Amino acid sequence: MARRADRYVALLRGINNVGSRRLLMSDLAAVFQEAGCEDVRTYIASGNVIYRASAALARRLPALVEAAIAARYGFESPVLTRTAAEMDAIVGANPYMSEAAKNHKLVHVAFLRDRPSVAQVSALDPDRSPPDTFVVKGREVYLHLPNGVARSKLSTMWLDSKLGTVSTSRNWRTVLTLRDMVGK
């Protein structure tokens, strides 16, 4: 049986939030199982998967799952992964912890596929969407969105274009739940 270090979270972008990109979570879990993952579980219908895998499989898994979804369902969905230890660190590094305690819907984490350069982070406009604020730490962008995510201009598309990578965001409650699930 795999150890805690062998647990991962996969975060898929754009699943079930646009009518043409529908995917049952049972079908998504089957894609992960067919790729060789064990103990596969999903959380809510927005593309969150917790699983066990060897380190070798975990490195290849995003490409395998992306290809399987494109072949079977006809759309692209980037897959980003984090280990159980990374999820613990992400939760511990939240600079908006007091805001998250007041209202989890106003704090989000954008997970990045690649770590941006110092120059890319420095080029981000902190005044793009007042009163929204953000902090980039490694491969995560912590977002505090006092007027809600729907009114913010700090979108994943903007982050992708400025940071030269792919991102997907989750609200703070989802981040905490995924951290707890991957830790069990």
C-alpha positions in Angstrom: 0.0 0.0 0.0 1.3 3.5 -0.8 2.4 5.9 1.9 1.1 9.4 2.6 3.8 10.8 0.3 2.1 8.9 -2.5 -1.2 10.7 -2.2 -2.0 13.5 -4.6 -4.7 16.0 -5.6 -5.5 16.6 -9.2 -7.2 19.9 -10.1 -8.8 20.0 -13.5 -9.7 23.3 -15.1 -13.0 24.0 -16.7 -14.9 20.9 -15.8 -18.7 21.2 -15.5 -18.7 25.0 -15.4 -19.6 25.4 -19.0 -22.4 23.4 -20.7 -20.2 21.8 -23.3 -17.6 20.5 -20.9 -19.7 18.1 -18.9 -18.0 15.2 -17.2 -19.5 12.9 -14.6 -17.2 12.5 -11.6 -17.6 8.7 -11.8 -16.3 8.9 -15.4 -13.4 11.1 -14.3 -12.5 8.7 -11.5 -12.5 5.8 -14.0 -10.0 7.8 -16.2 -7.6 7.9 -13.2 -8.2 4.3 -12.3 -7.5 3.2 -15.9 -4.3 5.2 -15.8 -3.1 3.1 -12.8 -4.1 5.2 -9.8 -5.5 3.7 -6.6 -7.9 4.9 -3.9 -9.4 7.4 -6.3 -12.0 9.8 -4.9 -13.6 12.9 -6.3 -14.8 16.0 -4.5 -17.7 18.1 -5.9 -18.3 18.2 -9.6 -15.7 20.7 -10.6 -12.8 18.4 -11.2 -11.0 17.6 -7.9 -9.5 14.1 -7.7 -7.7 12.6 -4.8 -5.6 9.5 -5.6 -2.6 7.3 -4.8 0.1 6.7 -7.4 3.8 5.9 -7.6 6.1 8.9 -8.1 6.8 7.8 -11.7 3.1 7.6 -12.6 2.3 10.9 -10.8 4.8 12.7 -13.1 3.1 11.3 -16.2 -0.4 11.5 -14.9 -1.4 15.1 -16.0 -0.5 14.3 -19.6 -2.3 10.9 -19.5 -5.5 12.3 -18.1 -5.5 15.3 -20.4 -5.1 13.0 -23.4 -7.8 10.6 -22.2 -10.3 13.4 -21.7 -9.6 14.9 -25.1 -9.9 11.5 -26.8 -13.1 10.4 -25.0 -15.0 13.6 -24.4 -13.7 15.9 -27.1 -12.4 18.9 -25.0 -9.2 19.9 -23.3 -8.9 20.3 -19.6 -5.6 21.1 -18.0 -4.6 18.9 -15.1 -2.5 20.3 -12.2 -1.4 18.2 -9.3 -0.1 18.7 -5.8 1.2 16.3 -3.2 -0.3 15.9 0.3 2.7 17.8 1.7 2.3 20.6 -0.8 -1.4 21.0 0.2 -0.3 21.2 3.8 2.2 23.9 2.9 -0.3 25.8 0.8 -2.8 26.0 3.6 -0.1 27.1 6.1 1.2 29.8 3.8 -2.1 31.6 3.3 -1.5 35.4 3.8 -5.3 35.9 4.0 -6.0 33.5 6.9 -8.0 36.1 8.9 -10.1 37.0 5.9 -10.6 33.3 5.1 -11.9 32.7 8.6 -14.5 35.4 8.2 -15.7 34.3 4.7 -14.1 31.4 2.8 -15.8 32.5 -0.4 -13.7 35.7 -0.6 -10.4 33.9 -0.5 -9.2 31.7 -3.4 -6.0 30.0 -4.4 -5.0 29.9 -8.0 -2.8 26.8 -8.6 -0.2 27.3 -11.3 1.3 24.6 -13.4 4.7 26.2 -13.4 6.5 28.5 -11.0 6.6 32.0 -12.5 9.8 34.0 -12.7 10.5 36.9 -10.5 10.2 39.2 -13.5 6.8 37.8 -14.4 5.5 38.2 -10.8 6.9 41.8 -10.7 5.0 42.6 -13.8 1.6 41.8 -12.3 -0.5 44.9 -11.8 -1.5 45.1 -8.1 -4.1 47.7 -9.0 -5.8 45.7 -11.7 -9.0 45.1 -9.7 -9.4 47.2 -6.6 -10.2 46.3 -3.8 -8.9 42.8 -4.7 -5.4 41.8 -3.7 -3.1 38.9 -4.4 0.1 37.4 -3.2 2.2 35.0 -5.3 4.0 32.3 -3.4 5.8 29.6 -5.5 3.2 27.9 -7.7 0.2 29.4 -6.0 -1.5 32.8 -6.1 -3.5 33.7 -3.0 -6.4 36.0 -3.9 -8.5 38.1 -1.6 -11.7 39.2 -3.5 -13.8 41.3 -1.2 -16.5 41.9 -3.8 -16.6 38.2 -4.9 -15.0 36.2 -7.6 -17.6 37.1 -10.2 -16.7 40.8 -10.0 -12.9 40.4 -10.0 -10.6 41.1 -12.9 -8.0 38.7 -11.4 -9.1 35.8 -13.6 -7.3 32.6 -14.4 -7.0 33.8 -18.0 -5.3 37.0 -16.8 -2.9 35.1 -14.6 -2.1 32.6 -17.4 -1.3 35.4 -19.8 0.9 37.4 -17.4 2.6 34.5 -15.7 3.1 32.3 -18.9 1.5 29.2 -17.4 -1.8 27.5 -16.8 -3.9 28.0 -13.6 -7.0 26.8 -12.0 -8.6 28.3 -8.9 -10.5 27.0 -5.8 -12.1 28.8 -3.0 -10.7 28.4 0.5 -13.2 25.9 1.8 -12.4 23.6 -1.2 -8.7 24.0 -0.6 -9.1 23.0 3.1 -11.3 20.1 2.2 -8.9 18.8 -0.4 -6.0 19.2 2.0 -7.9 17.1 4.6 -8.9 14.5 2.0 -5.4 14.0 0.7 -4.1 13.7 4.2 -6.2 10.7 5.1 
